[in-house]
Amino acid sequence: MGANMARRLQDCGYSITAVYDVYAPSAAALAAELIITQAPSLAAVTAAADVIFTVVTDDAAQLGIFAESGDSLLVGAKGKIFINCATITPATHVEVERRARAVGATTLEGCMASSIPQARNGTLYLMCGGDRATFERVRPILEKLSTALRYIGRTGQAAQVKALVNMVMNINTAGLAEGLGLGHALGLDLEMLREVFAQTGANSQVLKTDGEDMQNRAHDCFFSAAHAAKDSGIAAHLGREVGLQLPLAAATQAQFEKMVALGLGDLDKSGIAELTFKGRHA
């Protein structure tokens, strides 16, 4: 996601000054492609740019790059703007904002409800949270990445909305896998079944993106099962915080966690069909 965002912004005329990745060969390849600097450290990223985008895996990684000691994006960060695009807990966004403010920097949530091709094409669905004035300041940059840019509210609220988006998406994915799996077991024509789904109440965005892949076992990764499990966990935590029971979300989380336990976590979320089609996975 981060690499494609960098490519897109460079195509739009922005100066991409440095890239960094914990897996150095990835950063080196992108730096060579874009003819820019591969930053040797997090602090070097901050030194090289006025606006820094971060895209990491989870809460621990986010807190790590904004560590309060050692190599960190916070070193020399006074006056810098950080746009944090990872799907992480709202509380972590709030904590990162606190740490950034302590050194005179500003943060903005840039939660993305899209995938890798959209990052490259500048068609992300981008939900932002944080200081409204900061959002307006970087809006021209964000508009080059997104065709559906929304300001949600204070820091943490965009992450709440993103958690709900992914919760419902994951439930739809699990439901579609069960529907197609049962149809397969009944001997139905799955092409026909998907057409009927598309014209009835069974239709969903997931049917468009994942239905054919489930049928054909084409699980090249755009959004991994491991990330689906993690994001389902974020929604479950939010539910517990407000005292709600979310049985469908819990069942879906269990399915994606089962994929991870079976070594299928690197498959796309469509790979959940491997658990529901007869004869696919023990």
C-alpha positions in Angstrom: 0.0 0.0 0.0 2.7 2.5 1.0 4.8 1.8 -2.1 1.8 2.3 -4.4 0.9 5.5 -2.6 4.4 6.8 -3.1 4.3 5.9 -6.8 0.9 7.7 -7.2 2.1 10.9 -5.4 5.3 11.0 -7.5 3.2 10.6 -10.7 1.1 13.6 -9.5 4.2 15.8 -9.2 4.9 15.5 -5.5 8.5 15.2 -4.3 8.9 11.8 -2.6 12.1 12.4 -0.6 12.6 9.1 1.2 11.2 5.6 1.9 11.8 3.2 4.7 10.7 -0.3 5.5 11.7 -2.7 8.3 12.5 -5.1 5.4 15.3 -3.1 3.8 15.2 -4.9 0.4 11.7 -3.7 -0.2 12.7 -0.1 0.5 15.8 -0.4 -1.6 13.8 -1.7 -4.6 11.3 1.2 -4.3 14.0 3.8 -3.8 15.7 2.6 -7.0 12.5 2.6 -8.9 11.5 6.1 -7.9 15.1 7.4 -7.9 14.8 8.6 -4.3 16.6 8.0 -1.0 16.3 4.8 1.0 16.3 6.2 4.5 18.8 4.3 6.8 16.6 5.0 9.9 13.2 6.2 11.0 14.8 9.5 12.2 16.2 10.0 8.7 12.7 9.8 7.2 11.5 12.6 9.4 14.5 14.7 8.6 13.9 14.3 4.9 10.2 15.2 4.7 7.6 17.6 5.9 4.7 15.2 5.5 5.2 11.5 6.4 2.9 8.7 5.6 3.0 5.5 7.7 1.5 2.2 6.7 2.3 -0.6 9.2 0.8 -3.9 10.3 -0.5 -3.5 13.8 -0.5 -1.6 17.0 2.9 -2.8 18.1 4.5 -1.7 14.9 2.8 1.7 15.0 3.9 2.4 18.6 7.4 1.1 17.6 7.9 3.6 14.8 6.7 6.4 17.2 8.8 5.2 20.1 9.6 7.8 22.8 13.3 6.8 22.8 15.8 5.4 20.4 15.4 5.5 16.6 11.9 6.9 16.0 9.9 9.1 13.6 9.6 11.5 16.6 13.3 12.5 16.5 13.5 16.0 15.2 9.7 15.9 14.4 8.8 19.5 15.5 6.5 21.0 12.8 6.1 17.7 10.9 2.8 16.1 9.9 2.3 12.4 10.1 -0.6 10.7 8.2 -1.1 7.3 9.7 -2.9 4.8 7.4 -2.7 1.5 9.2 -5.7 -0.4 10.5 -5.0 -0.2 14.2 -7.0 0.4 17.4 -8.5 3.8 18.0 -6.6 4.0 21.3 -3.3 3.6 19.5 -4.0 6.5 17.2 -4.8 8.6 20.2 -1.6 7.6 21.9 0.5 8.3 18.8 -1.2 11.7 18.6 -0.2 12.4 22.3 3.4 11.4 21.6 3.6 13.6 18.5 2.2 16.6 20.2 4.7 16.3 23.0 7.5 17.0 20.5 5.6 19.6 18.5 4.4 17.4 15.6 0.9 16.7 14.3 -0.8 13.5 13.4 -3.8 12.6 11.2 -5.6 9.3 10.7 -5.8 8.3 7.1 -7.8 5.1 7.3 -8.1 3.3 3.9 -11.1 1.2 2.9 -9.6 0.0 -0.3 -6.8 -2.2 -1.6 -3.5 -2.2 -3.5 -4.8 -1.3 -7.0 -6.7 1.7 -5.6 -3.6 2.9 -3.9 -1.8 2.9 -7.2 -4.6 4.5 -9.1 -5.4 7.2 -6.6 -8.9 5.9 -6.0 -8.7 5.0 -2.3 -11.7 5.5 0.0 -9.9 7.5 2.6 -11.4 8.3 6.1 -9.5 10.9 8.2 -9.6 11.8 11.8 -7.7 14.4 13.9 -7.3 18.1 13.8 -9.5 19.6 11.2 -7.1 22.4 10.3 -4.4 19.8 9.7 -6.8 17.8 7.4 -7.5 21.0 5.4 -3.8 21.7 5.1 -3.0 18.3 3.6 -6.2 17.9 1.7 -4.6 18.6 -1.7 -2.2 15.7 -1.2 -5.0 13.4 0.1 -7.2 14.3 -2.9 -4.5 12.8 -5.2 -4.8 9.5 -3.4 -8.6 9.3 -3.0 -11.7 9.7 -5.0 -13.8 9.4 -1.8 -12.2 11.6 0.9 -14.1 12.0 4.2 -13.3 13.9 7.3 -14.8 11.8 10.1 -14.0 13.7 13.3 -11.5 13.7 16.2 -8.6 11.3 16.4 -9.8 7.7 17.0 -13.1 8.1 15.2 -11.8 7.3 11.8 -10.3 4.1 13.2 -13.7 3.2 14.7 -15.4 3.6 11.4 -12.7 1.6 9.6 -13.1 -1.2 12.2 -16.8 -1.3 11.5 -16.3 -1.3 7.8 -13.9 -4.3 8.0 -16.1 -6.0 10.6 -19.1 -6.0 8.2 -16.9 -6.8 5.2 -15.4 -9.8 7.0 -18.9 -11.0 8.0 -20.0 -10.7 4.4 -16.9 -12.6 3.2 -17.5 -15.5 5.6 -21.2 -15.6 4.7 -20.5 -15.6 1.0 -18.0 -18.5 1.4 -20.6 -20.5 3.2 -23.2 -19.8 0.6 -21.0 -20.7 -2.3 -19.6 -23.7 -0.3 -23.1 -25.0 0.3 -24.1 -24.4 -3.3 -21.1 -26.4 -4.4 -21.9 -29.3 -2.1 -25.5 -29.3 -3.5 -24.1 -29.6 -7.0 -25.4 -26.2 -8.1 -23.8 -24.3 -11.0 -21.8 -21.7 -9.2 -21.7 -19.3 -12.1 -25.5 -19.3 -12.0 -25.6 -19.0 -8.3 -23.3 -15.9 -8.3 -25.6 -14.3 -10.9 -28.6 -14.9 -8.7 -26.8 -13.6 -5.7 -25.9 -10.4 -7.6 -29.6 -9.8 -8.5 -31.1 -10.5 -5.0 -30.6 -9.6 -1.4 -27.5 -11.8 -1.3 -25.6 -9.2 -3.3 -22.6 -7.4 -1.8 -19.4 -5.7 -2.7 -17.6 -8.8 -1.5 -19.5 -10.9 -4.1 -18.0 -8.6 -6.8 -14.5 -8.8 -5.4 -14.2 -12.3 -4.0 -17.0 -14.5 -5.4 -15.2 -15.7 -8.5 -12.0 -16.0 -6.6 -13.7 -18.3 -4.1 -15.1 -20.4 -6.8 -11.8 -20.7 -8.7 -9.5 -20.9 -5.6 -7.7 -17.8 -6.8 -6.4 -16.3 -3.5 -3.6 -13.9 -4.5 -3.4 -11.6 -1.5 -4.9 -8.1 -1.6 -6.1 -8.2 2.0 -4.8 -11.2 4.0 -6.8 -13.5 6.2 -4.3 -12.7 9.0 -5.2 -9.0 8.7 -8.9 -9.9 8.6 -8.4 -11.8 11.9 -6.6 -8.9 13.4 -9.3 -6.4 12.3 -12.1 -8.6 13.5 -10.4 -8.5 16.8 -10.3 -4.7 16.9 -14.1 -4.6 16.3 -14.7 -7.3 19.0 -12.7 -5.2 21.5 -14.8 -2.1 20.6 -17.9 -4.2 21.2 -16.7 -5.3 24.6 -15.9 -1.7 25.5 -19.5 -0.6 25.0 -21.1 -3.8 26.4 -22.4 -5.2 23.1 -22.6 -8.8 22.1 -21.5 -9.3 18.4 -22.1 -13.0 17.7 -21.7 -12.8 13.9 -18.5 -10.8 14.3 -17.2 -13.3 16.8 -17.9 -16.3 14.6 -16.2 -14.6 11.7 -13.2 -13.8 13.8 -13.0 -17.4 14.8 -13.0 -18.5 11.1 -10.2 -16.2 10.1 -8.2 -17.1 13.2 -8.6 -20.8 12.2 -7.1 -19.9 8.8 -4.1 -18.4 10.6 -3.8 -21.5 12.8 -3.9 -23.7 9.7 -1.1 -21.8 8.0 -3.5 -20.1 5.6 -3.1 -16.6 7.0 -1.2 -15.3 4.0 -4.0 -16.1 1.6 -6.4 -13.3 0.6 -9.5 -13.1 2.7 -11.3 -14.9 -0.1 -9.3 -18.0 1.1 -11.9 -18.5 3.8 -13.7 -20.5 1.2 -11.1 -23.2 1.7 -12.7 -23.9 5.0 -16.3 -24.1 3.6 -16.0 -26.0 0.3 -16.1 -29.8 0.6 -12.8 -31.5 -0.1 -10.6 -28.4 -0.1 -9.0 -28.4 3.3 -9.0 -30.9 6.1 
